Amino acid sequence: MLVLDGVGVVNTFIEELEKHGYKPTNVADVGLHPGERVPAFYVEDTTAHFGWVFWEKFTSAKLRKLWGSAIPNEKGDWAIQIFPTKRTTIYANPKLKMEMDIDRPSEF
């Protein structure tokens, strides 16, 4: 939680993210190709969730782009998922883009 001594520090956290190259954006606007991932935070009230923007592969012809939280749910999937159709603000750092195994995205 982004609370210090009972005081919310969300704005301070966001300022620090921006100092370190994380910019406010949304999943649709994060530029990446299948097989790449970009680190990003989703800030919800006073909680910051870390995750990745990436392309999830179902078949060689069916992919979907999403932000998935690093914390899994009870099924082992991403506990929080944000899709490009939502204009939810995330803080992403495209300079930290890296390759990933598109066939095993949960093995971040």
Secondary structure, DSSP 8 states (H G I E B T S, - for coil): --EETTEE-HHHHHHHHHHTT-EEE-GGG----TTEEEEEEEEETTEEEEEEEEEEESSSS-EEEEEEESSB-TTSSBSSEE-TTS---EEE-GGG-EE--TT-TT--
